[in-house]
Structure formats: structure tokens, C-alpha cells
Amino acid sequence: MSGYNYLVEQLAQHIKWFDNESKTHKKLYRRLRYLVFGLTACSTALAGLALANPKWQPSISLAIIFTTAATGVATSIEGLRKAGEPWIHERTVYYSLRDRLNSSRPSQL
């Protein structure tokens, strides 16, 4: 195998890898964000429900505590994983490699 063909093959493998990794991080980022949005909305709705039904307030207050705690956990995981940052970086590298492969000629590599 010539050096050029080997380089093109390696570029193609790295392009595929960066594409897969960026899709994984994108899904993780979006799932965590949607989870936080959903839990926050649920907690807010429960707070309104507790005000409207004083009879059920102790039970609803407990549910508010659990949803707020779950929101905190999801936010902490999101902060630790920082899935948005690698996703953006991997997409940038993916597009750079893809552009380079598509515009490459043996004399340019």
C-alpha cells in the first residue's frame, strides 16, 4: 500500500471515529439538558399544585424535594461530563478532516 493510500485510509478511519464520538456526546448533552428542563418544569408544577391543594401539601412538598434533588443530580452530572464541549470540538475536527480528505491530492498531503 502506498503512503498516500495509507494516509487516506487513516483519515477515513479518524473521520468515522470523530463522527461517532460527536454523535454520542451530542445525545448525552441533549438528554441531560432535556432531563433538567423536564425536572424543573415538574418541580414548578408541583409547587403550584401544593399551593392550590393545601390538604395534599405535605405529600406534594416531598415530591418537590425529590424532583429538585434529581434536578441537582442531573445538573451535576452535566457539569462533570461537559458533553457539549467535546461534542463541539469533535464536530470541528470531523469537518476539518472531511474537508481535507475531500480536497486532498497526493501533492497536497
Biopython code that builds the backbone (N, CA, C, O; Angstrom):
import numpy as np
from Bio.PDB.StructureBuilder import StructureBuilder

atoms = [
    (1, "MET", "N", (0.857, -1.172, 0.000)),
    (1, "MET", "CA", (0.000, 0.000, 0.000)),
    (1, "MET", "C", (0.905, 1.237, 0.000)),
    (1, "MET", "O", (1.869, 1.326, 0.760)),
    (2, "SER", "N", (0.569, 2.165, -0.857)),
    (2, "SER", "CA", (1.389, 3.379, -0.937)),
    (2, "SER", "C", (1.127, 4.268, 0.276)),
    (2, "SER", "O", (0.129, 4.113, 0.980)),
    (3, "GLY", "N", (2.036, 5.187, 0.496)),
    (3, "GLY", "CA", (1.890, 6.110, 1.613)),
    (3, "GLY", "C", (0.633, 6.960, 1.501)),
    (3, "GLY", "O", (-0.033, 7.237, 2.498)),
    (4, "TYR", "N", (0.321, 7.367, 0.293)),
    (4, "TYR", "CA", (-0.869, 8.187, 0.075)),
    (4, "TYR", "C", (-2.136, 7.409, 0.417)),
    (4, "TYR", "O", (-3.010, 7.912, 1.122)),
    (5, "ASN", "N", (-2.229, 6.176, -0.089)),
    (5, "ASN", "CA", (-3.416, 5.366, 0.192)),
    (5, "ASN", "C", (-3.555, 5.076, 1.689)),
    (5, "ASN", "O", (-4.663, 5.074, 2.224)),
    (6, "TYR", "N", (-2.441, 4.835, 2.350)),
    (6, "TYR", "CA", (-2.464, 4.606, 3.792)),
    (6, "TYR", "C", (-2.968, 5.850, 4.523)),
    (6, "TYR", "O", (-3.775, 5.750, 5.448)),
    (7, "LEU", "N", (-2.494, 7.009, 4.107)),
    (7, "LEU", "CA", (-2.923, 8.255, 4.737)),
    (7, "LEU", "C", (-4.412, 8.501, 4.526)),
    (7, "LEU", "O", (-5.105, 8.924, 5.452)),
    (8, "VAL", "N", (-4.905, 8.246, 3.339)),
    (8, "VAL", "CA", (-6.327, 8.424, 3.044)),
    (8, "VAL", "C", (-7.158, 7.455, 3.889)),
    (8, "VAL", "O", (-8.211, 7.823, 4.409)),
    (9, "GLU", "N", (-6.680, 6.221, 4.022)),
    (9, "GLU", "CA", (-7.385, 5.236, 4.842)),
    (9, "GLU", "C", (-7.420, 5.675, 6.310)),
    (9, "GLU", "O", (-8.450, 5.561, 6.974)),
    (10, "GLN", "N", (-6.296, 6.171, 6.802)),
    (10, "GLN", "CA", (-6.245, 6.647, 8.189)),
    (10, "GLN", "C", (-7.169, 7.847, 8.402)),
    (10, "GLN", "O", (-7.849, 7.940, 9.423)),
    (11, "LEU", "N", (-7.187, 8.745, 7.450)),
    (11, "LEU", "CA", (-8.095, 9.894, 7.539)),
    (11, "LEU", "C", (-9.544, 9.434, 7.583)),
    (11, "LEU", "O", (-10.335, 9.941, 8.378)),
    (12, "ALA", "N", (-9.890, 8.485, 6.738)),
    (12, "ALA", "CA", (-11.260, 7.967, 6.700)),
    (12, "ALA", "C", (-11.635, 7.315, 8.032)),
    (12, "ALA", "O", (-12.758, 7.485, 8.506)),
    (13, "GLN", "N", (-10.713, 6.575, 8.635)),
    (13, "GLN", "CA", (-10.978, 5.953, 9.932)),
    (13, "GLN", "C", (-11.181, 7.008, 11.021)),
    (13, "GLN", "O", (-12.085, 6.883, 11.848)),
    (14, "HIS", "N", (-10.354, 8.029, 11.020)),
    (14, "HIS", "CA", (-10.479, 9.082, 12.028)),
    (14, "HIS", "C", (-11.752, 9.911, 11.817)),
    (14, "HIS", "O", (-12.382, 10.348, 12.780)),
    (15, "ILE", "N", (-12.112, 10.117, 10.584)),
    (15, "ILE", "CA", (-13.359, 10.834, 10.294)),
    (15, "ILE", "C", (-14.538, 10.059, 10.870)),
    (15, "ILE", "O", (-15.408, 10.643, 11.517)),
    (16, "LYS", "N", (-14.570, 8.755, 10.641)),
    (16, "LYS", "CA", (-15.645, 7.921, 11.165)),
    (16, "LYS", "C", (-15.645, 7.951, 12.693)),
    (16, "LYS", "O", (-16.707, 8.059, 13.307)),
    (17, "TRP", "N", (-14.469, 7.858, 13.313)),
    (17, "TRP", "CA", (-14.371, 7.864, 14.772)),
    (17, "TRP", "C", (-14.888, 9.185, 15.350)),
    (17, "TRP", "O", (-15.679, 9.180, 16.293)),
    (18, "PHE", "N", (-14.447, 10.313, 14.790)),
    (18, "PHE", "CA", (-14.898, 11.613, 15.293)),
    (18, "PHE", "C", (-16.401, 11.798, 15.068)),
    (18, "PHE", "O", (-17.076, 12.416, 15.892)),
    (19, "ASP", "N", (-16.916, 11.284, 13.991)),
    (19, "ASP", "CA", (-18.353, 11.367, 13.732)),
    (19, "ASP", "C", (-19.131, 10.596, 14.795)),
    (19, "ASP", "O", (-20.099, 11.111, 15.354)),
    (20, "ASN", "N", (-18.710, 9.367, 15.073)),
    (20, "ASN", "CA", (-19.392, 8.551, 16.086)),
    (20, "ASN", "C", (-19.291, 9.166, 17.479)),
    (20, "ASN", "O", (-20.280, 9.221, 18.210)),
    (21, "GLU", "N", (-18.105, 9.624, 17.841)),
    (21, "GLU", "CA", (-17.914, 10.224, 19.166)),
    (21, "GLU", "C", (-18.745, 11.495, 19.331)),
    (21, "GLU", "O", (-19.357, 11.711, 20.378)),
    (22, "SER", "N", (-18.764, 12.322, 18.312)),
    (22, "SER", "CA", (-19.519, 13.570, 18.428)),
    (22, "SER", "C", (-21.019, 13.297, 18.532)),
    (22, "SER", "O", (-21.728, 14.006, 19.247)),
    (23, "LYS", "N", (-21.504, 12.284, 17.831)),
    (23, "LYS", "CA", (-22.923, 11.929, 17.938)),
    (23, "LYS", "C", (-23.253, 11.418, 19.339)),
    (23, "LYS", "O", (-24.315, 11.727, 19.879)),
    (24, "THR", "N", (-22.357, 10.648, 19.919)),
    (24, "THR", "CA", (-22.559, 10.149, 21.278)),
    (24, "THR", "C", (-22.617, 11.294, 22.274)),
    (24, "THR", "O", (-23.509, 11.329, 23.122)),
    (25, "HIS", "N", (-21.684, 12.231, 22.186)),
    (25, "HIS", "CA", (-21.667, 13.364, 23.107)),
    (25, "HIS", "C", (-22.867, 14.287, 22.882)),
    (25, "HIS", "O", (-23.396, 14.861, 23.834)),
    (26, "LYS", "N", (-23.289, 14.430, 21.648)),
    (26, "LYS", "CA", (-24.463, 15.251, 21.349)),
    (26, "LYS", "C", (-25.706, 14.663, 22.010)),
    (26, "LYS", "O", (-26.492, 15.387, 22.621)),
    (27, "LYS", "N", (-25.881, 13.345, 21.886)),
    (27, "LYS", "CA", (-27.035, 12.686, 22.507)),
    (27, "LYS", "C", (-26.997, 12.839, 24.029)),
    (27, "LYS", "O", (-28.015, 13.144, 24.651)),
    (28, "LEU", "N", (-25.834, 12.630, 24.617)),
    (28, "LEU", "CA", (-25.704, 12.767, 26.064)),
    (28, "LEU", "C", (-26.023, 14.187, 26.503)),
    (28, "LEU", "O", (-26.762, 14.394, 27.466)),
    (29, "TYR", "N", (-25.466, 15.163, 25.800)),
    (29, "TYR", "CA", (-25.708, 16.568, 26.133)),
    (29, "TYR", "C", (-27.197, 16.898, 26.063)),
    (29, "TYR", "O", (-27.751, 17.503, 26.981)),
    (30, "ARG", "N", (-27.823, 16.505, 24.991)),
    (30, "ARG", "CA", (-29.247, 16.825, 24.821)),
    (30, "ARG", "C", (-30.122, 16.089, 25.823)),
    (30, "ARG", "O", (-31.076, 16.669, 26.343)),
    (31, "ARG", "N", (-29.824, 14.833, 26.105)),
    (31, "ARG", "CA", (-30.614, 14.094, 27.092)),
    (31, "ARG", "C", (-30.526, 14.731, 28.471)),
    (31, "ARG", "O", (-31.533, 14.874, 29.165)),
    (32, "LEU", "N", (-29.321, 15.111, 28.860)),
    (32, "LEU", "CA", (-29.164, 15.753, 30.168)),
    (32, "LEU", "C", (-29.882, 17.096, 30.225)),
    (32, "LEU", "O", (-30.510, 17.424, 31.231)),
    (33, "ARG", "N", (-29.791, 17.867, 29.156)),
    (33, "ARG", "CA", (-30.476, 19.172, 29.140)),
    (33, "ARG", "C", (-31.991, 18.987, 29.212)),
    (33, "ARG", "O", (-32.663, 19.674, 29.981)),
    (34, "TYR", "N", (-32.529, 18.067, 28.421)),
    (34, "TYR", "CA", (-33.970, 17.825, 28.441)),
    (34, "TYR", "C", (-34.422, 17.303, 29.804)),
    (34, "TYR", "O", (-35.494, 17.666, 30.288)),
    (35, "LEU", "N", (-33.604, 16.453, 30.417)),
    (35, "LEU", "CA", (-33.930, 15.948, 31.744)),
    (35, "LEU", "C", (-34.005, 17.090, 32.758)),
    (35, "LEU", "O", (-34.933, 17.149, 33.565)),
    (36, "VAL", "N", (-33.035, 17.986, 32.715)),
    (36, "VAL", "CA", (-33.040, 19.134, 33.637)),
    (36, "VAL", "C", (-34.247, 20.017, 33.371)),
    (36, "VAL", "O", (-34.911, 20.444, 34.316)),
    (37, "PHE", "N", (-34.545, 20.299, 32.124)),
    (37, "PHE", "CA", (-35.714, 21.125, 31.796)),
    (37, "PHE", "C", (-36.998, 20.465, 32.294)),
    (37, "PHE", "O", (-37.855, 21.126, 32.882)),
    (38, "GLY", "N", (-37.125, 19.170, 32.058)),
    (38, "GLY", "CA", (-38.322, 18.454, 32.469)),
    (38, "GLY", "C", (-38.490, 18.409, 33.982)),
    (38, "GLY", "O", (-39.588, 18.621, 34.496)),
    (39, "LEU", "N", (-37.408, 18.135, 34.689)),
    (39, "LEU", "CA", (-37.481, 18.090, 36.145)),
    (39, "LEU", "C", (-37.782, 19.458, 36.744)),
    (39, "LEU", "O", (-38.513, 19.563, 37.729)),
    (40, "THR", "N", (-37.222, 20.495, 36.153)),
    (40, "THR", "CA", (-37.507, 21.851, 36.637)),
    (40, "THR", "C", (-38.976, 22.201, 36.423)),
    (40, "THR", "O", (-39.621, 22.773, 37.302)),
    (41, "ALA", "N", (-39.494, 21.858, 35.262)),
    (41, "ALA", "CA", (-40.914, 22.116, 34.979)),
    (41, "ALA", "C", (-41.805, 21.319, 35.930)),
    (41, "ALA", "O", (-42.817, 21.828, 36.410)),
    (42, "CYS", "N", (-41.433, 20.088, 36.195)),
    (42, "CYS", "CA", (-42.206, 19.243, 37.103)),
    (42, "CYS", "C", (-42.207, 19.823, 38.514)),
    (42, "CYS", "O", (-43.244, 19.877, 39.174)),
    (43, "SER", "N", (-41.051, 20.250, 38.959)),
    (43, "SER", "CA", (-40.950, 20.857, 40.291)),
    (43, "SER", "C", (-41.799, 22.118, 40.392)),
    (43, "SER", "O", (-42.462, 22.341, 41.405)),
    (44, "THR", "N", (-41.782, 22.932, 39.361)),
    (44, "THR", "CA", (-42.588, 24.159, 39.345)),
    (44, "THR", "C", (-44.077, 23.840, 39.351)),
    (44, "THR", "O", (-44.849, 24.476, 40.069)),
    (45, "ALA", "N", (-44.479, 22.860, 38.555)),
    (45, "ALA", "CA", (-45.891, 22.465, 38.520)),
    (45, "ALA", "C", (-46.330, 21.907, 39.872)),
    (45, "ALA", "O", (-47.436, 22.189, 40.332)),
    (46, "LEU", "N", (-45.477, 21.127, 40.498)),
    (46, "LEU", "CA", (-45.800, 20.590, 41.816)),
    (46, "LEU", "C", (-45.944, 21.699, 42.858)),
    (46, "LEU", "O", (-46.806, 21.626, 43.733)),
    (47, "ALA", "N", (-45.104, 22.719, 42.760)),
    (47, "ALA", "CA", (-45.203, 23.844, 43.696)),
    (47, "ALA", "C", (-46.544, 24.558, 43.534)),
    (47, "ALA", "O", (-47.177, 24.929, 44.522)),
    (48, "GLY", "N", (-46.963, 24.743, 42.316)),
    (48, "GLY", "CA", (-48.263, 25.358, 42.069)),
    (48, "GLY", "C", (-49.397, 24.485, 42.571)),
    (48, "GLY", "O", (-50.379, 24.986, 43.120)),
    (49, "LEU", "N", (-49.262, 23.182, 42.383)),
    (49, "LEU", "CA", (-50.267, 22.236, 42.852)),
    (49, "LEU", "C", (-50.355, 22.233, 44.377)),
    (49, "LEU", "O", (-51.445, 22.114, 44.937)),
    (50, "ALA", "N", (-49.225, 22.363, 45.039)),
    (50, "ALA", "CA", (-49.211, 22.400, 46.507)),
    (50, "ALA", "C", (-49.932, 23.634, 47.027)),
    (50, "ALA", "O", (-50.613, 23.579, 48.051)),
    (51, "LEU", "N", (-49.781, 24.740, 46.322)),
    (51, "LEU", "CA", (-50.490, 25.957, 46.737)),
    (51, "LEU", "C", (-51.996, 25.834, 46.516)),
    (51, "LEU", "O", (-52.789, 26.357, 47.299)),
    (52, "ALA", "N", (-52.379, 25.150, 45.459)),
    (52, "ALA", "CA", (-53.800, 25.013, 45.125)),
    (52, "ALA", "C", (-54.501, 23.989, 46.014)),
    (52, "ALA", "O", (-55.708, 24.097, 46.230)),
    (53, "ASN", "N", (-53.789, 23.016, 46.524)),
    (53, "ASN", "CA", (-54.374, 21.949, 47.351)),
    (53, "ASN", "C", (-53.663, 21.863, 48.702)),
    (53, "ASN", "O", (-52.788, 21.017, 48.881)),
    (54, "PRO", "N", (-54.021, 22.711, 49.640)),
    (54, "PRO", "CA", (-53.350, 22.686, 50.951)),
    (54, "PRO", "C", (-53.470, 21.341, 51.671)),
    (54, "PRO", "O", (-52.605, 20.984, 52.471)),
    (55, "LYS", "N", (-54.528, 20.606, 51.391)),
    (55, "LYS", "CA", (-54.734, 19.307, 52.031)),
    (55, "LYS", "C", (-53.629, 18.315, 51.648)),
    (55, "LYS", "O", (-53.227, 17.493, 52.471)),
    (56, "TRP", "N", (-53.148, 18.387, 50.433)),
    (56, "TRP", "CA", (-52.129, 17.465, 49.944)),
    (56, "TRP", "C", (-50.719, 18.058, 50.008)),
    (56, "TRP", "O", (-49.770, 17.455, 49.509)),
    (57, "GLN", "N", (-50.585, 19.203, 50.604)),
    (57, "GLN", "CA", (-49.313, 19.927, 50.594)),
    (57, "GLN", "C", (-48.134, 19.118, 51.137)),
    (57, "GLN", "O", (-47.062, 19.164, 50.533)),
    (58, "PRO", "N", (-48.272, 18.378, 52.245)),
    (58, "PRO", "CA", (-47.104, 17.615, 52.720)),
    (58, "PRO", "C", (-46.595, 16.583, 51.707)),
    (58, "PRO", "O", (-45.388, 16.449, 51.505)),
    (59, "SER", "N", (-47.507, 15.865, 51.080)),
    (59, "SER", "CA", (-47.093, 14.862, 50.083)),
    (59, "SER", "C", (-46.477, 15.523, 48.859)),
    (59, "SER", "O", (-45.468, 15.055, 48.332)),
    (60, "ILE", "N", (-47.085, 16.601, 48.418)),
    (60, "ILE", "CA", (-46.571, 17.303, 47.237)),
    (60, "ILE", "C", (-45.216, 17.938, 47.547)),
    (60, "ILE", "O", (-44.328, 17.963, 46.695)),
    (61, "SER", "N", (-45.063, 18.444, 48.751)),
    (61, "SER", "CA", (-43.780, 19.034, 49.143)),
    (61, "SER", "C", (-42.661, 17.996, 49.103)),
    (61, "SER", "O", (-41.536, 18.306, 48.712)),
    (62, "LEU", "N", (-42.964, 16.784, 49.501)),
    (62, "LEU", "CA", (-41.994, 15.700, 49.428)),
    (62, "LEU", "C", (-41.618, 15.406, 47.969)),
    (62, "LEU", "O", (-40.449, 15.182, 47.656)),
    (63, "ALA", "N", (-42.610, 15.410, 47.093)),
    (63, "ALA", "CA", (-42.345, 15.198, 45.666)),
    (63, "ALA", "C", (-41.497, 16.339, 45.103)),
    (63, "ALA", "O", (-40.629, 16.115, 44.259)),
    (64, "ILE", "N", (-41.749, 17.554, 45.570)),
    (64, "ILE", "CA", (-40.942, 18.705, 45.126)),
    (64, "ILE", "C", (-39.492, 18.518, 45.550)),
    (64, "ILE", "O", (-38.577, 18.804, 44.777)),
    (65, "ILE", "N", (-39.278, 18.045, 46.758)),
    (65, "ILE", "CA", (-37.909, 17.815, 47.243)),
    (65, "ILE", "C", (-37.196, 16.785, 46.374)),
    (65, "ILE", "O", (-36.034, 16.971, 46.014)),
    (66, "PHE", "N", (-37.891, 15.696, 46.036)),
    (66, "PHE", "CA", (-37.272, 14.663, 45.206)),
    (66, "PHE", "C", (-36.974, 15.166, 43.795)),
    (66, "PHE", "O", (-35.902, 14.882, 43.261)),
    (67, "THR", "N", (-37.891, 15.901, 43.184)),
    (67, "THR", "CA", (-37.628, 16.399, 41.826)),
    (67, "THR", "C", (-36.532, 17.455, 41.837)),
    (67, "THR", "O", (-35.733, 17.525, 40.903)),
    (68, "THR", "N", (-36.485, 18.272, 42.876)),
    (68, "THR", "CA", (-35.415, 19.269, 42.972)),
    (68, "THR", "C", (-34.064, 18.591, 43.173)),
    (68, "THR", "O", (-33.063, 19.002, 42.585)),
    (69, "ALA", "N", (-34.039, 17.551, 44.005)),
    (69, "ALA", "CA", (-32.792, 16.798, 44.206)),
    (69, "ALA", "C", (-32.356, 16.120, 42.914)),
    (69, "ALA", "O", (-31.170, 16.124, 42.582)),
    (70, "ALA", "N", (-33.308, 15.538, 42.180)),
    (70, "ALA", "CA", (-32.976, 14.899, 40.902)),
    (70, "ALA", "C", (-32.459, 15.923, 39.901)),
    (70, "ALA", "O", (-31.563, 15.625, 39.112)),
    (71, "THR", "N", (-33.017, 17.121, 39.931)),
    (71, "THR", "CA", (-32.524, 18.191, 39.058)),
    (71, "THR", "C", (-31.078, 18.527, 39.413)),
    (71, "THR", "O", (-30.245, 18.724, 38.528)),
    (72, "GLY", "N", (-30.790, 18.589, 40.690)),
    (72, "GLY", "CA", (-29.415, 18.856, 41.133)),
    (72, "GLY", "C", (-28.439, 17.783, 40.694)),
    (72, "GLY", "O", (-27.318, 18.079, 40.279)),
    (73, "VAL", "N", (-28.873, 16.529, 40.789)),
    (73, "VAL", "CA", (-28.013, 15.419, 40.356)),
    (73, "VAL", "C", (-27.755, 15.505, 38.851)),
    (73, "VAL", "O", (-26.614, 15.383, 38.405)),
    (74, "ALA", "N", (-28.814, 15.714, 38.075)),
    (74, "ALA", "CA", (-28.660, 15.805, 36.620)),
    (74, "ALA", "C", (-27.771, 16.981, 36.228)),
    (74, "ALA", "O", (-26.950, 16.861, 35.319)),
    (75, "THR", "N", (-27.928, 18.103, 36.901)),
    (75, "THR", "CA", (-27.104, 19.275, 36.616)),
    (75, "THR", "C", (-25.646, 19.008, 36.982)),
    (75, "THR", "O", (-24.737, 19.429, 36.267)),
    (76, "SER", "N", (-25.425, 18.312, 38.090)),
    (76, "SER", "CA", (-24.054, 17.977, 38.494)),
    (76, "SER", "C", (-23.387, 17.036, 37.499)),
    (76, "SER", "O", (-22.220, 17.210, 37.148)),
    (77, "ILE", "N", (-24.140, 16.041, 37.051)),
    (77, "ILE", "CA", (-23.593, 15.112, 36.046)),
    (77, "ILE", "C", (-23.263, 15.865, 34.769)),
    (77, "ILE", "O", (-22.217, 15.645, 34.159)),
    (78, "GLU", "N", (-24.153, 16.744, 34.376)),
    (78, "GLU", "CA", (-23.905, 17.548, 33.178)),
    (78, "GLU", "C", (-22.648, 18.401, 33.345)),
    (78, "GLU", "O", (-21.842, 18.521, 32.423)),
    (79, "GLY", "N", (-22.492, 18.986, 34.519)),
    (79, "GLY", "CA", (-21.313, 19.802, 34.775)),
    (79, "GLY", "C", (-20.020, 19.008, 34.787)),
    (79, "GLY", "O", (-18.984, 19.492, 34.330)),
    (80, "LEU", "N", (-20.077, 17.784, 35.311)),
    (80, "LEU", "CA", (-18.889, 16.934, 35.337)),
    (80, "LEU", "C", (-18.534, 16.400, 33.958)),
    (80, "LEU", "O", (-17.365, 16.384, 33.573)),
    (81, "ARG", "N", (-19.538, 15.965, 33.221)),
    (81, "ARG", "CA", (-19.294, 15.371, 31.900)),
    (81, "ARG", "C", (-18.983, 16.412, 30.837)),
    (81, "ARG", "O", (-18.204, 16.148, 29.921)),
    (82, "LYS", "N", (-19.577, 17.581, 30.947)),
    (82, "LYS", "CA", (-19.401, 18.658, 29.962)),
    (82, "LYS", "C", (-19.488, 18.106, 28.540)),
    (82, "LYS", "O", (-18.597, 18.318, 27.718)),
    (83, "ALA", "N", (-20.561, 17.406, 28.276)),
    (83, "ALA", "CA", (-20.727, 16.725, 26.985)),
    (83, "ALA", "C", (-20.807, 17.701, 25.815)),
    (83, "ALA", "O", (-20.493, 17.330, 24.684)),
    (84, "GLY", "N", (-21.218, 18.926, 26.065)),
    (84, "GLY", "CA", (-21.319, 19.903, 24.985)),
    (84, "GLY", "C", (-19.968, 20.314, 24.431)),
    (84, "GLY", "O", (-19.835, 20.556, 23.231)),
    (85, "GLU", "N", (-18.968, 20.395, 25.288)),
    (85, "GLU", "CA", (-17.638, 20.827, 24.838)),
    (85, "GLU", "C", (-16.975, 19.820, 23.905)),
    (85, "GLU", "O", (-16.529, 20.207, 22.826)),
    (86, "PRO", "N", (-16.891, 18.522, 24.285)),
    (86, "PRO", "CA", (-16.283, 17.577, 23.339)),
    (86, "PRO", "C", (-17.091, 17.435, 22.065)),
    (86, "PRO", "O", (-16.531, 17.240, 20.986)),
    (87, "TRP", "N", (-18.411, 17.533, 22.190)),
    (87, "TRP", "CA", (-19.265, 17.428, 21.007)),
    (87, "TRP", "C", (-18.887, 18.502, 19.997)),
    (87, "TRP", "O", (-18.696, 18.195, 18.820)),
    (88, "ILE", "N", (-18.777, 19.743, 20.427)),
    (88, "ILE", "CA", (-18.424, 20.841, 19.524)),
    (88, "ILE", "C", (-17.016, 20.653, 18.975)),
    (88, "ILE", "O", (-16.785, 20.843, 17.781)),
    (89, "HIS", "N", (-16.083, 20.285, 19.831)),
    (89, "HIS", "CA", (-14.693, 20.083, 19.387)),
    (89, "HIS", "C", (-14.603, 18.934, 18.386)),
    (89, "HIS", "O", (-13.929, 19.051, 17.362)),
    (90, "GLU", "N", (-15.281, 17.825, 18.681)),
    (90, "GLU", "CA", (-15.228, 16.680, 17.779)),
    (90, "GLU", "C", (-15.872, 16.987, 16.429)),
    (90, "GLU", "O", (-15.394, 16.518, 15.396)),
    (91, "ARG", "N", (-16.945, 17.766, 16.429)),
    (91, "ARG", "CA", (-17.557, 18.141, 15.155)),
    (91, "ARG", "C", (-16.618, 19.021, 14.341)),
    (91, "ARG", "O", (-16.532, 18.882, 13.121)),
    (92, "THR", "N", (-15.920, 19.919, 15.010)),
    (92, "THR", "CA", (-14.971, 20.791, 14.313)),
    (92, "THR", "C", (-13.860, 19.970, 13.672)),
    (92, "THR", "O", (-13.514, 20.186, 12.510)),
    (93, "VAL", "N", (-13.305, 19.032, 14.425)),
    (93, "VAL", "CA", (-12.242, 18.172, 13.883)),
    (93, "VAL", "C", (-12.792, 17.293, 12.771)),
    (93, "VAL", "O", (-12.138, 17.106, 11.745)),
    (94, "TYR", "N", (-13.986, 16.753, 12.964)),
    (94, "TYR", "CA", (-14.623, 15.912, 11.950)),
    (94, "TYR", "C", (-14.744, 16.653, 10.623)),
    (94, "TYR", "O", (-14.355, 16.133, 9.577)),
    (95, "TYR", "N", (-15.284, 17.870, 10.669)),
    (95, "TYR", "CA", (-15.459, 18.628, 9.428)),
    (95, "TYR", "C", (-14.116, 19.031, 8.821)),
    (95, "TYR", "O", (-13.977, 19.061, 7.598)),
    (96, "SER", "N", (-13.141, 19.336, 9.648)),
    (96, "SER", "CA", (-11.816, 19.681, 9.124)),
    (96, "SER", "C", (-11.188, 18.492, 8.404)),
    (96, "SER", "O", (-10.650, 18.636, 7.306)),
    (97, "LEU", "N", (-11.261, 17.323, 9.026)),
    (97, "LEU", "CA", (-10.695, 16.128, 8.389)),
    (97, "LEU", "C", (-11.451, 15.769, 7.114)),
    (97, "LEU", "O", (-10.848, 15.403, 6.105)),
    (98, "ARG", "N", (-12.766, 15.876, 7.170)),
    (98, "ARG", "CA", (-13.566, 15.553, 5.985)),
    (98, "ARG", "C", (-13.253, 16.497, 4.835)),
    (98, "ARG", "O", (-13.111, 16.063, 3.692)),
    (99, "ASP", "N", (-13.144, 17.789, 5.134)),
    (99, "ASP", "CA", (-12.794, 18.757, 4.092)),
    (99, "ASP", "C", (-11.417, 18.473, 3.527)),
    (99, "ASP", "O", (-11.191, 18.574, 2.321)),
    (100, "ARG", "N", (-10.500, 18.116, 4.412)),
    (100, "ARG", "CA", (-9.130, 17.826, 3.965)),
    (100, "ARG", "C", (-9.096, 16.594, 3.067)),
    (100, "ARG", "O", (-8.399, 16.566, 2.053)),
    (101, "LEU", "N", (-9.864, 15.574, 3.458)),
    (101, "LEU", "CA", (-9.895, 14.352, 2.640)),
    (101, "LEU", "C", (-10.526, 14.622, 1.278)),
    (101, "LEU", "O", (-10.040, 14.132, 0.259)),
    (102, "ASN", "N", (-11.591, 15.389, 1.258)),
    (102, "ASN", "CA", (-12.292, 15.660, 0.012)),
    (102, "ASN", "C", (-11.490, 16.555, -0.926)),
    (102, "ASN", "O", (-11.638, 16.478, -2.146)),
    (103, "SER", "N", (-10.647, 17.398, -0.356)),
    (103, "SER", "CA", (-9.882, 18.308, -1.212)),
    (103, "SER", "C", (-8.448, 17.855, -1.415)),
    (103, "SER", "O", (-7.648, 18.588, -1.997)),
    (104, "SER", "N", (-8.107, 16.666, -0.948)),
    (104, "SER", "CA", (-6.721, 16.243, -0.989)),
    (104, "SER", "C", (-6.333, 15.651, -2.343)),
    (104, "SER", "O", (-7.112, 14.985, -3.025)),
    (105, "ARG", "N", (-5.114, 15.930, -2.672)),
    (105, "ARG", "CA", (-4.446, 15.325, -3.812)),
    (105, "ARG", "C", (-3.070, 14.907, -3.314)),
    (105, "ARG", "O", (-2.571, 15.489, -2.351)),
    (106, "PRO", "N", (-2.457, 13.938, -3.927)),
    (106, "PRO", "CA", (-1.156, 13.467, -3.424)),
    (106, "PRO", "C", (-0.150, 14.597, -3.225)),
    (106, "PRO", "O", (0.645, 14.540, -2.286)),
    (107, "SER", "N", (-0.158, 15.606, -4.064)),
    (107, "SER", "CA", (0.826, 16.683, -3.923)),
    (107, "SER", "C", (0.518, 17.598, -2.742)),
    (107, "SER", "O", (1.407, 18.296, -2.254)),
    (108, "GLN", "N", (-0.737, 17.604, -2.274)),
    (108, "GLN", "CA", (-1.120, 18.489, -1.169)),
    (108, "GLN", "C", (-0.875, 17.840, 0.182)),
    (108, "GLN", "O", (-0.726, 18.550, 1.176)),
    (109, "LEU", "N", (-0.827, 16.531, 0.252)),
    (109, "LEU", "CA", (-0.634, 15.835, 1.517)),
    (109, "LEU", "C", (0.793, 15.674, 1.783)),
    (109, "LEU", "O", (1.169, 15.107, 2.810)),
]
sb = StructureBuilder()
sb.init_structure("model")
sb.init_model(0)
sb.init_chain("A")
sb.init_seg("    ")
for serial, (resi, resn, name, xyz) in enumerate(atoms, 1):
    if name == "N":
        sb.init_residue(resn, " ", resi, " ")
    sb.init_atom(name, np.array(xyz, "f"), 0.0, 1.0, " ", f" {name:<3s}", serial, name[0])
structure = sb.get_structure()
